[in-house]
Amino acid sequence: MKKSKKLTLTNVLLMVGFIPLIVSGIIICLITARSVTGHLEEAIYGQLYIACDGLRKYYQYDLDTGAELSYEHDYVDMLKDHDIEMTLFKDDTRFMTSALNEKGERNEGTKMDPAIWAEVKAGKSVNADGVVIGGKPYYVYYMPLVDGNKNVVGAAWAGQPEADVRASINGVIFTMVVVMIIAVIIFGAIIAFVARRVVGQLSSVIKSVESLSDGDLSENERVTSAIREVDDISGNVYGLSNKLKEIVGDVKDASAMSGKQAKELAGTSEQISDTSDSVSNAVQEMAKGATDQAETVQRATENISLLSDAIQTVADNAEQLASAAAEMNDASLKSAEALQDLASNMDTMGEAVSGISETMNATNLAVQSVNEKVDGITSIASQTNLLALNASIEAARAGEAGRGFAVVAEEIGKLATESAQTAQEIRDEMTLLLEHAQDASRKTDEISGIKSNVDQVLRETTGTINDLIANVGSTVDGVNTISGLTEECNASKDEIVDAMSSLSAISEENAASTQQTGASMEELNATVNGLASAADSLNNVASRLDDELGFFKI
């Protein structure tokens, strides 16, 4: 089977597994990075708030009493080891700071950003990122300093270099990315393993289906799977293959038997035809004998009519009449023997017809058995088609993951439909074969009826011939009597006339019977020819069925 250039199920399963896994990993990394960044920034601002609040409280007493702030850096430098810088502002000017400028000097005497100072002047605390101080961006927190009169006289400041914060955030993100990559590799290996297992099992099922589509029923292996749908499909394909193998084998046997019986039927028909030809010849001879007999009787009647005018002529012709009577007796005996042969041949034909009828009945039973098995194929194809439809529905519910199963289910549905169509074609052929067999059976019934009629005619003809023989014997005796007792001839004339009249009627009946027998034999020949034609048709059907079944390999 030619394979189209499409995505394999392995690629589909890998894409279905990997793409969502990678996309979800990227999304999780982005969301987590954003969340981690937010939480770290909140933690930084919390630390800066604590530092600012500590610095404010450290100098709050001096501010409340109005004392001069001492210029010392011990407190503002105490958190440098934690990368936190602190500054004490007088108004908007840096009075003391641990932050250094680009020259490495304390960044004192510089001004606060006017926008920030405006908010601090209003008594608000301010936190921000990206604020450049001494040439470096900082995360910063400003807290206003209030004197004893509740006036804002400066600010406490705490800051942490943005580069340090970003380094911490990037470290966390890098760790997450590494963990995500490892997870993708592990889950990808699991997905690839599962995909290969599933595809391997489906490949075995597909191989079995391809063998079925090629008509090869010899390779039949049951594939088991932990996946219910795959196991169901494999089981049904296995069952379909076994059922097809059984049905094809039975159909081949039935086809071979039908061909053999068709040949036997043709031979029997030929034998019946030969027998009927012999019977026809015998009937023709009997008809000729009856005609000769009628002519002889006619001549005898004419001679008897002259008996009154020439009794002496009768005596002279007595010897001739005796000879004619002897010939008539011989002809009658031959007719009786021919009728006996005809009766024997008819009995033989009856036995042959009975054999043909039994053969036709066996053919009918074989065809009915094939039709029952075809019904089994149709039922299995319908169940397989329904299962394929259910698998397609389940695959559709599974979405992208079920697309490969949907393709397999569709192919199995097509195969089930083709199997049902092939089964219907076989059923049609079997129906045609059954019709031919039934027609042949009807022909044999007709032959049986004709045989019964012929038997009746033969019995009647035999009785007539026996009567004729008896009459001929009487005639011979009469002729002998005429030869010995010429003087009594005149007295016996009337009796002879009556006897000859009866003999004439019998001769006419014999002629009519032989004509009827000839017509019956012609009808029998026509029936036998029809039977031979039906046998040829049956043989052709069997040959065609063998050719079609040759597609399958068992």
C-alpha positions as CSV (number, residue, x, y, z in Angstrom):
1,M,0.0,0.0,0.0
2,K,1.4,3.4,-1.0
3,K,1.9,5.7,2.0
4,S,1.2,9.4,1.6
5,K,3.6,12.0,2.9
6,K,1.9,13.1,6.1
7,L,2.7,13.5,9.7
8,T,3.4,10.3,11.5
9,L,1.5,9.5,14.8
10,T,4.9,9.6,16.6
11,N,5.5,13.2,15.4
12,V,1.9,14.2,16.3
13,L,2.2,12.7,19.8
14,L,5.6,14.3,20.4
15,M,4.3,17.7,19.2
16,V,1.2,17.3,21.3
17,G,3.4,16.6,24.3
18,F,6.3,18.8,23.7
19,I,4.7,22.0,22.4
20,P,2.3,22.5,25.4
21,L,5.1,21.5,27.8
22,I,7.5,24.0,26.4
23,V,4.9,26.8,26.0
24,S,3.6,26.2,29.5
25,G,7.2,26.1,30.8
26,I,7.9,29.5,29.1
27,I,4.7,30.9,30.5
28,I,5.4,29.6,34.0
29,C,8.9,31.1,33.8
30,L,7.6,34.4,32.7
31,I,4.9,34.5,35.3
32,T,7.2,33.3,38.0
33,A,10.0,35.7,37.0
34,R,7.5,38.5,37.2
35,S,6.2,37.3,40.5
36,V,9.7,36.8,41.9
37,T,10.7,40.2,40.7
38,G,7.7,41.8,42.4
39,H,8.3,39.9,45.7
40,L,12.0,40.7,45.7
41,E,11.2,44.4,45.0
42,E,8.7,44.4,47.9
43,A,11.4,42.8,50.1
44,I,14.0,45.4,49.0
45,Y,11.6,48.2,49.8
46,G,10.8,46.6,53.1
47,Q,14.5,46.5,54.0
48,L,15.0,50.1,52.8
49,Y,12.0,51.1,54.9
50,I,13.5,49.5,58.0
51,A,16.8,51.2,57.3
52,C,15.2,54.6,56.8
53,D,13.1,54.2,59.9
54,G,16.1,53.3,62.0
55,L,18.0,56.3,60.7
56,R,15.1,58.6,61.4
57,K,14.7,57.3,64.9
58,Y,18.4,57.5,65.5
59,Y,18.3,61.3,65.0
60,Q,14.7,62.0,66.0
61,Y,15.7,63.0,69.6
62,D,18.1,65.7,68.3
63,L,15.4,66.9,65.9
64,D,12.8,67.1,68.6
65,T,15.1,69.0,71.0
66,G,16.4,71.3,68.2
67,A,20.0,70.1,68.8
68,E,22.6,70.3,66.1
69,L,22.9,67.1,64.1
70,S,26.4,65.6,64.6
71,Y,28.4,64.9,61.5
72,E,29.5,61.2,61.9
73,H,29.3,58.3,59.6
74,D,29.2,55.4,61.9
75,Y,25.5,54.8,61.6
76,V,25.1,55.6,57.9
77,D,27.9,53.2,57.1
78,M,26.7,50.3,59.3
79,L,24.7,48.6,56.5
80,K,27.3,48.9,53.7
81,D,28.2,45.2,54.1
82,H,24.6,44.4,53.1
83,D,24.8,46.7,50.0
84,I,22.5,49.2,51.6
85,E,23.5,52.8,51.5
86,M,22.0,55.5,53.9
87,T,21.9,59.3,53.7
88,L,20.7,62.0,56.0
89,F,19.3,65.1,54.3
90,K,19.0,68.6,55.6
91,D,16.2,70.1,53.6
92,D,17.0,68.8,50.1
93,T,20.8,68.6,50.5
94,R,22.7,65.5,51.4
95,F,24.3,66.1,54.8
96,M,25.8,62.7,55.5
97,T,25.9,59.7,53.2
98,S,27.6,56.4,52.7
99,A,27.0,56.5,49.0
100,L,30.0,57.4,46.9
101,N,30.1,59.3,43.6
102,E,31.9,58.4,40.4
103,K,35.2,59.8,41.9
104,G,34.9,57.4,45.0
105,E,34.0,60.3,47.3
106,R,31.0,60.6,49.6
107,N,28.2,62.1,47.5
108,E,27.5,64.9,50.1
109,G,26.3,68.4,49.3
110,T,24.3,67.2,46.3
111,K,20.6,67.9,45.9
112,M,17.6,65.6,46.1
113,D,15.4,65.3,42.9
114,P,13.0,68.2,43.0
115,A,9.9,66.1,42.3
116,I,10.8,63.7,45.1
117,W,11.6,66.6,47.5
118,A,8.2,68.0,46.7
119,E,6.5,64.8,47.9
120,V,8.8,64.5,51.0
121,K,8.2,68.2,51.8
122,A,4.5,67.3,51.9
123,G,5.2,64.7,54.6
124,K,5.0,61.6,52.3
125,S,7.4,58.7,52.1
126,V,8.6,57.9,48.6
127,N,10.0,54.7,47.2
128,A,11.2,54.3,43.6
129,D,13.6,52.4,41.4
130,G,16.0,53.5,38.7
131,V,16.9,56.7,40.6
132,V,20.5,57.7,39.6
133,I,22.7,58.8,42.5
134,G,26.4,59.3,42.0
135,G,26.2,57.9,38.5
136,K,24.5,54.6,39.5
137,P,20.8,53.6,39.5
138,Y,19.3,52.7,42.9
139,Y,16.2,51.3,44.5
140,V,15.5,54.1,47.0
141,Y,13.3,54.9,50.0
142,Y,12.8,58.5,51.3
143,M,11.2,59.2,54.7
144,P,10.6,62.8,55.9
145,L,12.4,64.1,59.1
146,V,10.1,66.2,61.3
147,D,11.3,68.5,64.1
148,G,9.5,69.2,67.3
149,N,7.2,71.7,65.6
150,K,6.1,69.0,63.1
151,N,7.9,70.8,60.3
152,V,9.8,68.8,57.6
153,V,13.4,69.7,57.9
154,G,15.0,67.0,55.9
155,A,14.8,63.3,55.0
156,A,16.2,59.9,55.9
157,W,17.3,57.9,52.8
158,A,18.2,54.3,52.2
159,G,19.1,52.8,48.8
160,Q,20.4,49.6,47.2
161,P,22.2,49.5,43.9
162,E,19.9,48.3,41.2
163,A,22.6,46.1,39.7
164,D,22.8,44.1,42.9
165,V,19.0,43.6,43.0
166,R,18.9,42.6,39.3
167,A,21.7,40.1,39.8
168,S,19.7,38.5,42.6
169,I,16.6,38.4,40.4
170,N,18.5,37.1,37.4
171,G,20.0,34.3,39.6
172,V,16.5,33.2,40.7
173,I,15.3,33.3,37.1
174,F,18.3,31.4,35.8
175,T,17.7,28.7,38.4
176,M,14.0,28.4,37.4
177,V,15.0,28.2,33.7
178,V,17.5,25.4,34.4
179,V,14.9,23.5,36.5
180,M,12.3,24.0,33.7
181,I,14.7,22.7,31.0
182,I,15.5,19.6,33.2
183,A,11.7,19.1,33.7
184,V,11.1,19.4,29.9
185,I,13.8,16.9,29.2
186,I,12.5,14.4,31.8
187,F,8.8,14.8,30.7
188,G,9.9,14.8,27.0
189,A,11.6,11.4,27.5
190,I,8.5,10.1,29.2
191,I,6.3,11.4,26.3
192,A,8.6,9.9,23.7
193,F,8.6,6.6,25.5
194,V,4.8,6.5,25.7
195,A,4.5,7.7,22.1
196,R,6.8,5.0,20.8
197,R,4.9,2.3,22.8
198,V,1.5,3.5,21.4
199,V,2.8,3.9,17.9
200,G,4.4,0.5,18.0
201,Q,1.2,-1.2,19.0
202,L,-0.8,0.8,16.4
203,S,1.8,-0.1,13.7
204,S,1.1,-3.8,14.4
205,V,-2.6,-3.2,14.1
206,I,-2.1,-1.1,10.9
207,K,0.1,-3.9,9.4
208,S,-2.8,-6.4,10.1
209,V,-5.3,-4.0,8.4
210,E,-3.0,-3.6,5.4
211,S,-2.7,-7.4,5.1
212,L,-6.5,-7.6,5.1
213,S,-6.8,-4.9,2.5
214,D,-4.3,-6.9,0.3
215,G,-6.4,-10.0,0.8
216,D,-3.7,-11.7,2.8
217,L,-5.4,-13.6,5.7
218,S,-2.4,-15.8,6.5
219,E,-0.8,-13.3,8.8
220,N,-3.1,-13.1,11.8
221,E,-1.6,-11.9,15.2
222,R,-3.6,-10.6,18.1
223,V,-1.9,-7.3,19.4
224,T,-2.6,-6.5,23.0
225,S,-2.4,-3.0,24.4
226,A,-3.0,-1.2,27.7
227,I,-4.9,1.5,25.8
228,R,-8.5,0.3,25.6
229,E,-9.3,1.8,22.2
230,V,-6.2,0.3,20.6
231,D,-6.9,-3.0,22.2
232,D,-10.5,-2.9,21.0
233,I,-9.5,-2.1,17.4
234,S,-6.8,-4.8,17.5
235,G,-9.3,-7.4,18.8
236,N,-11.9,-6.5,16.2
237,V,-9.3,-6.6,13.4
238,Y,-8.2,-10.0,14.7
239,G,-11.8,-11.3,14.9
240,L,-12.6,-9.9,11.4
241,S,-9.5,-11.6,10.0
242,N,-10.4,-15.0,11.5
243,K,-14.0,-14.6,10.3
244,L,-13.0,-13.7,6.8
245,K,-10.5,-16.6,6.7
246,E,-13.3,-19.0,7.8
247,I,-15.9,-17.6,5.4
248,V,-13.5,-17.5,2.4
249,G,-12.4,-21.1,3.1
250,D,-16.1,-22.2,3.3
251,V,-16.9,-20.3,0.1
252,K,-14.0,-21.8,-1.7
253,D,-15.1,-25.3,-0.6
254,A,-18.7,-24.6,-1.7
255,S,-17.4,-23.1,-5.0
256,A,-15.3,-26.2,-5.7
257,M,-18.3,-28.5,-4.8
258,S,-20.6,-26.4,-7.0
259,G,-18.1,-26.7,-9.9
260,K,-17.8,-30.5,-9.4
261,Q,-21.6,-30.9,-9.2
262,A,-22.0,-28.7,-12.3
263,K,-19.7,-31.0,-14.2
264,E,-21.5,-34.1,-12.9
265,L,-24.8,-32.5,-13.9
266,A,-23.4,-31.8,-17.4
267,G,-22.3,-35.4,-17.7
268,T,-25.6,-36.7,-16.5
269,S,-27.4,-34.4,-19.0
270,E,-25.3,-35.7,-21.8
271,Q,-26.1,-39.3,-20.7
272,I,-29.8,-38.5,-20.6
273,S,-29.5,-36.9,-24.0
274,D,-27.9,-40.1,-25.4
275,T,-30.5,-42.2,-23.8
276,S,-33.3,-40.1,-25.1
277,D,-31.8,-40.3,-28.6
278,S,-31.9,-44.1,-28.3
279,V,-35.4,-44.1,-27.1
280,S,-36.4,-41.8,-30.0
281,N,-34.9,-44.2,-32.5
282,A,-36.7,-47.1,-30.9
283,V,-40.0,-45.1,-31.0
284,Q,-39.4,-44.4,-34.7
285,E,-38.8,-48.0,-35.4
286,M,-42.0,-48.9,-33.4
287,A,-43.9,-46.3,-35.4
288,K,-42.6,-47.8,-38.6
289,G,-43.7,-51.2,-37.4
290,A,-47.1,-49.9,-36.5
291,T,-47.4,-48.3,-40.0
292,D,-46.4,-51.6,-41.6
293,Q,-48.8,-53.4,-39.4
294,A,-51.6,-51.0,-40.4
295,E,-50.8,-51.6,-44.1
296,T,-50.8,-55.3,-43.6
297,V,-54.1,-55.2,-41.8
298,Q,-55.5,-53.0,-44.6
299,R,-54.4,-55.6,-47.2
300,A,-55.8,-58.4,-45.1
301,T,-59.1,-56.5,-44.9
302,E,-59.2,-56.0,-48.7
303,N,-58.5,-59.7,-49.1
304,I,-61.3,-60.6,-46.7
305,S,-63.7,-58.4,-48.7
306,L,-62.9,-60.4,-51.7
307,L,-63.4,-63.6,-49.8
308,S,-67.1,-63.8,-50.6
309,D,-66.4,-63.6,-54.3
310,A,-63.4,-65.9,-54.4
311,I,-63.3,-68.3,-51.5
312,Q,-61.0,-70.5,-53.5
313,T,-58.6,-67.6,-53.9
314,V,-58.5,-67.4,-50.1
315,A,-57.3,-71.0,-50.0
316,D,-54.7,-70.2,-52.6
317,N,-53.5,-67.2,-50.7
318,A,-53.7,-68.9,-47.3
319,E,-50.0,-69.7,-47.3
320,Q,-49.2,-66.0,-48.2
321,L,-51.5,-64.9,-45.4
322,A,-49.7,-67.2,-42.9
323,S,-46.4,-65.8,-44.0
324,A,-47.7,-62.2,-43.4
325,A,-49.1,-63.2,-40.1
326,A,-45.8,-64.6,-39.0
327,E,-44.0,-61.4,-40.1
328,M,-46.6,-59.4,-38.1
329,N,-46.0,-61.6,-35.1
330,D,-42.2,-61.0,-35.4
331,A,-42.8,-57.3,-35.7
332,S,-45.1,-57.3,-32.6
333,L,-42.4,-59.2,-30.6
334,K,-39.8,-56.7,-31.6
335,S,-42.1,-53.9,-30.7
336,A,-42.6,-55.5,-27.2
337,E,-38.8,-55.8,-26.8
338,A,-38.3,-52.2,-27.9
339,L,-40.9,-51.0,-25.3
340,Q,-39.2,-53.0,-22.6
341,D,-35.9,-51.4,-23.5
342,L,-37.6,-48.0,-23.5
343,A,-39.0,-48.7,-20.0
344,S,-35.6,-49.7,-18.7
345,N,-34.0,-46.6,-20.1
346,M,-36.8,-44.5,-18.6
347,D,-36.0,-46.1,-15.2
348,T,-32.3,-45.2,-15.7
349,M,-33.3,-41.7,-16.6
350,G,-35.5,-41.5,-13.4
351,E,-32.5,-42.5,-11.2
352,A,-30.3,-39.9,-12.9
353,V,-32.9,-37.2,-12.4
354,S,-33.2,-38.2,-8.7
355,G,-29.4,-37.8,-8.4
356,I,-29.6,-34.4,-10.1
357,S,-32.3,-33.3,-7.7
358,E,-30.3,-34.4,-4.7
359,T,-27.3,-32.6,-6.1
360,M,-29.4,-29.4,-6.6
361,N,-30.7,-29.7,-3.0
362,A,-27.1,-30.0,-1.7
363,T,-26.1,-27.0,-3.8
364,N,-29.1,-25.0,-2.3
365,L,-27.9,-26.0,1.2
366,A,-24.3,-24.9,0.4
367,V,-25.5,-21.6,-1.0
368,Q,-27.7,-21.0,2.1
369,S,-24.7,-21.8,4.4
370,V,-22.6,-19.2,2.4
371,N,-25.4,-16.7,2.8
372,E,-25.4,-17.2,6.5
373,K,-21.7,-16.7,6.7
374,V,-22.0,-13.6,4.5
375,D,-24.5,-12.3,7.0
376,G,-21.9,-12.9,9.7
377,I,-19.4,-10.8,7.7
378,T,-22.0,-8.0,7.3
379,S,-22.7,-8.1,11.1
380,I,-19.0,-7.9,12.0
381,A,-18.4,-5.1,9.4
382,S,-21.3,-3.2,11.0
383,Q,-20.0,-3.7,14.5
384,T,-16.5,-2.6,13.3
385,N,-17.9,0.5,11.6
386,L,-19.8,1.3,14.8
387,L,-16.6,0.8,16.9
388,A,-14.7,3.0,14.4
389,L,-17.3,5.7,14.7
390,N,-17.1,5.5,18.6
391,A,-13.3,5.7,18.3
392,S,-13.7,8.8,16.0
393,I,-16.0,10.4,18.6
394,E,-13.6,9.7,21.4
395,A,-10.7,11.0,19.3
396,A,-12.7,14.2,18.5
397,R,-13.2,14.7,22.2
398,A,-9.5,14.2,22.8
399,G,-8.8,17.2,20.5
400,E,-5.4,17.4,19.0
401,A,-4.2,14.3,20.9
402,G,-6.9,12.2,19.3
403,R,-6.3,13.2,15.7
404,G,-4.1,10.2,14.9
405,F,-6.8,7.9,16.5
406,A,-9.4,9.6,14.3
407,V,-7.4,8.7,11.1
408,V,-7.0,5.1,12.2
409,A,-10.7,4.9,13.1
410,E,-11.7,6.4,9.7
411,E,-9.5,3.9,7.8
412,I,-11.1,1.0,9.8
413,G,-14.5,2.4,9.1
414,K,-13.7,2.4,5.3
415,L,-12.4,-1.1,5.6
416,A,-15.5,-2.2,7.4
417,T,-17.7,-0.5,4.6
418,E,-15.6,-2.3,1.9
419,S,-16.0,-5.6,3.7
420,A,-19.8,-5.1,3.9
421,Q,-19.9,-4.3,0.1
422,T,-17.8,-7.3,-0.7
423,A,-20.0,-9.5,1.4
424,Q,-23.1,-8.1,-0.4
425,E,-21.4,-8.9,-3.8
426,I,-20.8,-12.5,-2.6
427,R,-24.4,-12.7,-1.4
428,D,-25.6,-11.5,-4.9
429,E,-23.4,-14.1,-6.6
430,M,-24.8,-16.8,-4.2
431,T,-28.3,-15.6,-4.9
432,L,-27.7,-16.0,-8.7
433,L,-26.2,-19.4,-8.0
434,L,-29.3,-20.3,-5.9
435,E,-31.6,-19.2,-8.7
436,H,-29.7,-21.4,-11.3
437,A,-29.8,-24.3,-8.9
438,Q,-33.5,-23.8,-8.3
439,D,-34.1,-23.5,-12.0
440,A,-32.2,-26.8,-12.5
441,S,-34.3,-28.4,-9.8
442,R,-37.5,-27.3,-11.5
443,K,-36.2,-28.8,-14.7
444,T,-35.6,-32.1,-13.0
445,D,-39.1,-32.0,-11.6
446,E,-40.4,-31.4,-15.1
447,I,-38.4,-34.4,-16.3
448,S,-39.8,-36.5,-13.5
449,G,-43.3,-35.5,-14.6
450,I,-42.5,-36.3,-18.2
451,K,-41.1,-39.7,-17.2
452,S,-44.3,-40.5,-15.4
453,N,-46.3,-39.7,-18.5
454,V,-43.9,-41.7,-20.6
455,D,-44.2,-44.6,-18.2
456,Q,-48.0,-44.5,-18.5
457,V,-47.8,-44.4,-22.3
458,L,-45.4,-47.3,-22.3
459,R,-47.7,-49.4,-20.1
460,E,-50.6,-48.7,-22.4
461,T,-48.5,-49.4,-25.5
462,T,-47.1,-52.6,-24.0
463,G,-50.7,-53.7,-23.2
464,T,-51.7,-53.0,-26.8
465,I,-48.7,-54.9,-28.2
466,N,-49.5,-57.8,-26.0
467,D,-53.1,-57.7,-27.4
468,L,-51.6,-57.5,-30.9
469,I,-49.4,-60.5,-30.3
470,A,-52.4,-62.4,-29.0
471,N,-54.4,-61.3,-32.1
472,V,-51.6,-62.2,-34.4
473,G,-51.5,-65.7,-32.8
474,S,-55.2,-66.0,-33.4
475,T,-54.6,-64.9,-37.0
476,V,-51.9,-67.5,-37.5
477,D,-54.3,-70.1,-36.1
478,G,-57.0,-68.9,-38.4
479,V,-54.7,-69.1,-41.4
480,N,-53.7,-72.7,-40.4
481,T,-57.4,-73.4,-40.1
482,I,-58.0,-71.9,-43.5
483,S,-55.3,-74.0,-45.0
484,G,-56.7,-77.2,-43.4
485,L,-60.4,-76.5,-43.6
486,T,-61.1,-74.6,-46.7
487,E,-64.7,-75.7,-46.6
488,E,-65.2,-73.9,-43.3
489,C,-63.6,-70.7,-44.6
490,N,-66.9,-69.3,-45.8
491,A,-68.6,-69.8,-42.4
492,S,-65.6,-68.2,-40.6
493,K,-65.4,-65.2,-43.0
494,D,-67.5,-63.0,-40.9
495,E,-65.5,-63.8,-37.8
496,I,-62.3,-63.0,-39.7
497,V,-63.7,-59.7,-40.9
498,D,-64.5,-58.8,-37.3
499,A,-61.0,-59.8,-36.1
500,M,-59.4,-57.8,-38.9
501,S,-61.5,-54.8,-38.0
502,S,-60.3,-55.0,-34.4
503,L,-56.7,-55.5,-35.6
504,S,-57.1,-52.3,-37.7
505,A,-58.2,-50.3,-34.7
506,I,-55.3,-51.7,-32.7
507,S,-52.9,-50.7,-35.4
508,E,-54.3,-47.2,-35.5
509,E,-53.9,-47.0,-31.7
510,N,-50.3,-48.2,-32.0
511,A,-49.5,-45.6,-34.6
512,A,-51.1,-42.8,-32.4
513,S,-49.2,-44.0,-29.3
514,T,-45.9,-44.1,-31.1
515,Q,-46.5,-40.5,-32.4
516,Q,-47.3,-39.4,-28.9
517,T,-44.2,-41.1,-27.6
518,G,-42.1,-39.4,-30.2
519,A,-43.5,-36.0,-29.2
520,S,-42.8,-36.7,-25.6
521,M,-39.2,-37.7,-26.4
522,E,-38.7,-34.4,-28.3
523,E,-39.9,-32.5,-25.3
524,L,-37.6,-34.6,-23.1
525,N,-34.7,-33.7,-25.4
526,A,-35.5,-30.0,-25.1
527,T,-35.7,-30.4,-21.3
528,V,-32.3,-32.2,-21.2
529,N,-30.8,-29.4,-23.3
530,G,-32.1,-26.9,-20.9
531,L,-30.6,-28.9,-18.0
532,A,-27.3,-29.0,-19.8
533,S,-27.4,-25.2,-20.3
534,A,-28.2,-24.7,-16.6
535,A,-25.3,-26.9,-15.7
536,D,-23.0,-24.8,-17.9
537,S,-24.3,-21.6,-16.2
538,L,-23.7,-23.2,-12.8
539,N,-20.2,-24.1,-13.8
540,N,-19.5,-20.6,-15.1
541,V,-20.8,-19.1,-11.8
542,A,-18.5,-21.4,-9.8
543,S,-15.5,-20.5,-12.0
544,R,-16.2,-16.8,-11.6
545,L,-16.5,-17.3,-7.8
546,D,-13.2,-19.1,-7.7
547,D,-11.6,-16.2,-9.7
548,E,-12.9,-13.6,-7.2
549,L,-11.9,-15.6,-4.2
550,G,-8.4,-15.9,-5.6
551,F,-7.8,-12.4,-4.2
552,F,-7.7,-13.8,-0.7
553,K,-4.7,-15.7,0.6
554,I,-5.4,-18.1,3.5
